[in-house]
């Protein structure tokens, strides 16, 4: 007689229910030492269920298929010199930010989920975290493999691991994950599994990747969509985490709400760099940052919070501020990188006239009034041979580590600046959101490794900025940094394309 | 009303999945972006194994959806027969 084939629900039940054991002679609390200190109360771990009911055998089977498809495309991409098919060599600079800024986060997510998964008493949660941890490691590997092709032909890629621990703007992303990983396991899941995965990563991996496709970058769109198919599972995990925590005990509600407030704010700050990639670094346009934000944050996030309202969860605290920022942040961020183009590990440029017109059309409320005049002025300076570089180092926000580049949203001509005092020292912030996050846990954030402070304290070599960039950051001066115009990247591209 | 959504890679298999989704969900909106297809519905969407198999002309496991899936939104429930996306109002 043939063995009865188990259905998906039975297989999942057997995996998650029969893979655990009772602690008969050891102390359970010692086995799971981080489970209680955050104040989260779990009464019944068996209520945790993965809605995809994915078992390990299916996981390996489908992940293997995804990898085969992906690497076939990488091979084809590389064999056909497909870097020559991208729309414009400026586009490659967005991919440099991806490798130096985003790929290391995938590695931190891998470490974070491996650690967190170990800390949960429930086997369903442990299995889901283990799968996510493996996914994240796969994302690191596939991204490095995809971009190794570009490294053969373009500057700015080769020192990405060295740069991650040192460069001023990369500390923004690095410290975001360090903050999440140094929280407890439940905060980590709310931070990364829910806030980051459910709403925010969609903006990186969906509209930006569609933009990569539209700019002829087959390798990036393929690893992007392949990664995002895992993210669809992660998002589902994130949502299940929230529902599980809220259903377990009413005392969990205010704790979860506080984390949601913190991490949606932290996440939207982190995404300001993606905003600039969407609006300024994709020569062929799919949608503006504002449009992507409306679909994936406002609409998708709105639906999510309406669904969670029955648990007593409300929209994240700074939602109104975030709503106003979509009109501004991409412009303010790209302007900052443009003016600090000597200190960026990628090339910057003034948008073309067509691109300026596109921005005017997409941002009718703000672009012509506040931002276009700056670019017209930058064009005038460039034409006079006086391309502007800002020679002073900026004030950083102690929480998000972004320079104080954002303005008051009700007065976009006034730079936002908040202060707080703790144990006799003064700390500076870019926003009320970041100030509140600091004041909730000052002992944590006073330890921030702030790149500008470190430079002024003499911990990054020097004494001048050129030595720091060259020796400490390992920038190849004039090749990795500065304007796109006159760069070796541009010269090589023209040579390949046979244009003067 | 809130939108549930499913985003698929724009490829051959997805075109058949899309046909199945169109057949089983009368009120959907389809948006084509470069390399992807976004399918939206109010509060509820289902992908049925049987309908996809009929369109594809071969066996199809609901978990195979992951090979062509980019992202989704809504509460997920999946078993051998179908995947559903829902928002609770």
Interface residues (C-beta under 8 A of the other chain):
Chain A: X7 X8 X9 X51 X52 X53 X54 X58 X62 X65 X66 X69 X202 X205 X206 X207 X209 X210 X211 X213 X214 X221 X225 X228 X229 X231 X232 X233 X235 X236 X239 X286 X287 X299 X300 X302 X303 X304 X306 X307 X310
Chain B: X2 X3 X4 X5 X7 X9 X33 X34 X35 X36 X62 X63 X64 X66 X67 X68 X69 X70 X71 X72 X73 X74 X75 X76 X77 X78 X79 X80 X87 X88 X89
